Each structure stands twice: as structure tokens, then as C-alpha cells.
Amino acid sequence: MYQAADDRYDRMTFARCGRSGLDLPRVSLGLWHNFGGDGLSKSARTMLLNSFDRGITHFDLANNYGPPPGSAEENFGRILATDLAPYRDELVISTKAGYLMWDGPYGEWGSRKYLLASLDQSLKRMGLEYVDIFYSHRFDPATPLDETMGALDAAVRAGKALYAGISSYGPDQTREAAAILKSLGTPCLIHQPSYSMLNRWVEGGLLDVLEDEGIGCIAFSPLAQGLLTDKYLKGVPKRSRAAIGDSFSTDLLTEQNLANVAALNEIAAERGQTLAQMALAWVLRDPRVTSVLIGASRWKQIEDSLGALDNTAFTDDELAAIDRHALDGGINIWA
Ligand code: NAP
């Protein structure tokens, strides 16, 4: 029988999510990769329980996480049933709908029909009465935003979600979504964009909008799916995401990119950090970022990543040195 560690809150730091009443751990765990399949693997169970033991209270899912789609939620439901159920009120569990989940015209994008049906399916897979955050996973240009936001509001009013969020919406779309949600009486809690040293699109207006609107920010793929770690400096490890090749292409592992990663690795070493730790600390240096949303294939990686919290301050010289290797002229892959 799992018993959570007594000291689980001693080392984690929390930040307020925008101008809401909800705190999130500064490091959160996502279940996009490595939690799917037929049953919960031993390593997935270890990652989830050890994370909670270290104060990671926020776990992020989506309807389609697997493979197969839906299986990450099913497996998360298993660990809730066997181990984490007594701690439900200490957990912030999120899910999303927006990408293709089932056949036909109602299985993706942003209609009320899709979002609310998908949320019901997610709740069933996880064995939950409610999720803490329900997201629109992507902006739908073919559906009135009033309808998509109305579905998030309806989910909250029905008690199936406590808060509403949006993911990967641009700055103008975010402002409009926030205004609609506010008018409905369900403020937008959080935005989930991609953000890393190599992918800085949020700096082009989105972070300003989030600050103005009082919306929190949880940054996904802060390690650029593993590129911002030392794992590819000596070739492609067998069990890595690049070796599997479904979401991360080895085309990124050019000589020039790897030379820049090696240089970033040295800057991290001078700061007394691993590259993963520095990459996460760099995202967290901006006070508008509530939490970094990491992925992992084994517990050791999460443990390493948690070390980022020991030093999230940067000198101007360090920031400039990072930019020399991570911006134009260095690597700039997902602009
Ligand atoms: P990430 O943290 O950038 O990448 C995770 C990968 O990096 C791991 O699977 C592992 O690769 C490697 N890694 C992690 N920590 C490491 C360490 N300390 N040392 C060496 N390697 C390390 O994040 P992500 O998995 O791409 O995304 C994180 C979460 O964001 C997802 O689970 C999901 O919840 C969310 N997300 C949301 C969207 C959206 O549209 N809203 C899109 C993508 C992701 P290996 O597997 O190769 O070991």
C-alpha cells in the first residue's frame, strides 16, 4: 500500500497561477509520452509516485495521450485507484480536447459537441468525478470562439472541471478567449504554450497578454523534447525519443545544433547545473511563467530536473551567452 512521503512539500516551491487562488508546483509532470499502453508499467508507476513524493502535485493529460489514444488517462486512472485516491484533494489533474480522438465530424477541434463528449470520456477513463483543469487543446479557426469557450464554461458549471484553460492559442485569440470566459463568469485560469530556450514564440506578445489578463502560464516541452539535455551529445541512446522517432526527428541532431547544445552544456556546468536543470531554470526565470511542464522516460530524469529549482537566477552575461547559442546563429528550431 503506497503511503506518500511525509516530507513531500519540504523541497517543492509553488507559484500562484495568474490572478487566481490556485498554486501550482514550479515543476509539473506531463503524461504525453511513456505512460500509455496496455497497463501501467513499473517505471510509469515509479515516476508518478516518486514525483508526488517530491511535491509534484500537478499531472497533465489529454484525451489523446498514449499510444493508443486514451491509454495514458486509463493508466492514470489505475494509479489513482490503487495508490493516489486518498490524495485526490492534493492533486491538480488536467486534461484537454482538441486533437483527433475519434472518427467522424465530432471527434476533434472545438465544437461544444466534441469538447463535452470528450470530457465525459476522459472522466470515465480516469475514474474521476471532475478534473481540476479542462483545456481547449488548440484554437479552432472554423468554430466560433463563443462556442468553444461556452463549452469550457459549461464543463465548469456542470462540476466536471474546476477551472478552464487554453493551449497554444495566439496572443489575440487568447485575449478574445479571456474576454468571453470572463463575461461568462468562468475566468481563464491558465494558458499552456510551448516555450524553451530554443522556442520563444511566447515572447512575441503572448506573455504580455497573460500578465494583463491575470492568466497563469505552464510551459510545455521546456527541454525541447530532450534536445536541451546532454543525452544526444554522445549519439542517440537506444530508448530515447529521437530513436523512437514519432515526435522528435533526428534531423534536428545536426553537427551545428549539437555544437550549440555542447556549448549550452558548458554554460550550465559553470552554473553548477546540468543542461536540463539550466533549461528549466531559464524558463522559470520569467515571473509570468507559473510552472514548467516536463516529460520523462524514467525517474532519474525527473529527479535531475527537480534540481533546477535550486538556482533560477541568471546574470545578464549568462543570458547573453545562452542567446549566442540558442537564438539565430545558434539553434532556433521551433520559432
Ligand atoms: P520535455 O520535458 O521538453 O521533454 C521530455 C523528454 O526529455 C523526456 O521524455 C526525455 O526524453 C528527456 N528528458 C527529460 N528530462 C531529462 C533529463 N533530466 N535528462 C535527460 N533527458 C531528459 O517535455 P515534453 O515531454 O515534450 O512535454 C511535456 C508535457 O507537456 C507533455 O507530457 C504534455 O503534458 C505537455 N505537452 C502539451 C502539448 C500541447 O499541445 N498542449 C504538446 C506537447 C506536450 P527520452 O524520452 O528520450 O528519455
Residues whose N, C-alpha, C, O or C-beta is under 5 A from the ligand:
A	BS01	NAP	G30 L31 W32 H33 D60 H137 S167 Q192 F220 S221 P222 L223 A224 Q225 G226 T229 K231 R239 S240 R241 A242 A276 L293 I294 G295 A296 S297 Q301 D304 S305
